[in-house]
Amino acid sequence: MRHWLMKTEPSVFGIDDLQRKGREHWDGVRNYQSRNSMRDDMKLGDRVLVYHSSTDVPAIVGTGRIVREAYPDPSSWDPDSEYFDPKSGPDTPRWVMVDVAFESRFAAPLSLAELREVPALNGMLLLKKGMRLSIQPVTPAEFEVVLQQAERKAGRKGKGG
């Protein structure tokens, strides 16, 4: 099993949407490196950290699980879609998507600033200067540290903090 971080804009589709739907396709990825990760490396059962980007306070907000491996993203051949790619088509799909199922929502988001304070996360790709990939691998150790930080923060929040 591998672990991933998947960025999303909550104004478009966030953890609330994923929780409400239970499962959703992750479409609109238009970066080759992210596409290759989905196409070549994501497998059923892989775990995901859901990250809200393009917000006042970007943060990891919960977890999900890959429930369907890569398949063609039809938004790429829909001329009315913002994700349209004229070089992609049903016979020659260039872009893929995966299905992600909701797993958990953190009691409180873990902001970038909070993550940067955790020495065990110093090597995490998300925290590297200039790292903008919408899909990033996460080591099992980093994944566990993030979960532990979320639990600690939830405990503090429940005790007046």
Beta strands, then each sheet from edge to edge (+ up, - down):
strand 1: 3-8
strand 2: 23-26
strand 3: 47-52
strand 4: 59-72
strand 5: 96-111
strand 6: 135-138
sheet 1: 2+ 5- 4+ 3- 1- 6+
end
